[in-house]
Amino acid sequence: MLKSWLSSLLGAETARQPAPAPTRRSVERLSTYEVAWLKPETGDARRGVVLDFSERGVRMRFMAPVAVPDQVRINIPELSLDRPAEVIWRSREDIGLKFLDASAA
């Protein structure tokens, strides 16, 4: 009722919902929940979970903040994926990794 009253008062054009914001991503991401291991050149591997996966990289989550070097190998056993990657962003519990060419590591 309020919506119809507002539409009549302001005109139908004004009362419409705004269009959704365009996405910045040029590659489709798939939601997943797969265990993955990050292997630095030296030191212990770190276990996390892949939340989003695309042909260019992944978003991983950890149970607690972890120190991850900029260059790592990512291993996702369930997806038969093992390749070099670079950390491109970090938050408290998540990191974004970009896949690198296999010859990069």
C-alpha atoms as one frame of an Amber mdcrd trajectory, in Angstrom:
protein
   0.000   0.000   0.000   2.786   2.409   0.888   4.590   1.537  -2.337   1.528
   2.285  -4.491   0.918   5.550  -2.625   4.572   6.538  -3.076   4.401   5.618
  -6.776   1.339   7.783  -7.318   2.856  10.660  -5.391   6.305  10.591  -7.005
   5.512   8.967 -10.321   6.245   5.387 -11.330   9.734   6.176 -12.648  10.975
   7.533  -9.319   9.618   4.659  -7.234  11.397   1.936  -9.211  14.264   0.038
  -7.646  17.723   1.063  -8.807  19.442  -1.189 -11.321  21.956  -3.597  -9.839
  25.551  -2.421  -9.920  27.596  -3.899 -12.748  30.072  -6.589 -11.748  33.794
  -5.849 -12.024  34.702  -9.479 -12.590  35.384 -10.503 -16.145  35.643 -14.221
 -15.351  32.911 -16.383 -13.860  33.570 -17.600 -10.326  32.296 -20.880  -8.988
  31.447 -21.290  -5.331  33.067 -24.323  -3.787  34.245 -25.644  -0.444  37.409
 -27.642  -1.042  40.368 -28.192   1.255  43.565 -26.682  -0.142  47.178 -26.487
   0.920  49.459 -23.506   0.396  53.098 -24.523   0.192  55.680 -21.776   0.584
  59.160 -22.267  -0.833  60.397 -22.826   2.722  58.458 -23.704   5.839  55.294
 -25.612   6.562  52.244 -25.919   4.332  49.114 -24.088   5.479  45.683 -25.674
   5.258  42.652 -23.636   4.249  39.406 -23.847   2.325  38.776 -22.590  -1.198
  35.505 -20.626  -1.283  35.586 -19.275  -4.855  37.350 -20.712  -7.872  37.902
 -19.353 -11.372  40.294 -19.999 -14.236  42.442 -17.135 -12.925  42.610 -17.885
  -9.202  40.890 -18.627  -5.907  39.654 -17.065  -2.694  40.766 -19.011   0.369
  39.710 -18.822   3.992  41.640 -19.852   7.067  40.345 -20.592  10.569  42.679
 -17.938  11.983  44.949 -15.292  10.521  48.038 -16.906   8.974  51.240 -15.550
   7.529  51.396 -16.453   3.853  54.277 -15.322   1.634  53.515 -13.575  -1.642
  54.546 -16.581  -3.766  53.262 -20.091  -2.965  52.163 -23.342  -4.565  48.499
 -24.148  -4.145  47.397 -27.754  -3.998  43.693 -28.648  -4.171  43.620 -32.462
  -4.112  39.899 -32.840  -4.935  40.343 -30.732  -8.089  43.688 -32.320  -9.058
  45.218 -28.848  -9.060  48.811 -28.115  -8.048  50.353 -24.933  -9.406  52.204
 -21.758  -8.446  50.179 -18.771  -7.296  50.642 -15.215  -6.094  48.767 -13.532
  -3.243  47.029 -10.476  -4.721  44.945  -9.393  -1.714  44.602 -10.213   1.978
  42.037  -9.711   4.704  41.942 -11.019   8.271  40.969 -14.596   7.372  40.794
 -14.635   3.555  43.333 -14.289   0.776  42.998 -13.954  -2.977  45.426 -15.931
  -5.109  46.169 -15.479  -8.797  47.399 -18.546 -10.641  50.805 -18.224 -12.275
  52.217 -20.104 -15.236  53.553 -23.496 -14.276  57.011 -22.366 -15.403  56.964
 -19.500 -12.841  57.884 -21.750  -9.914
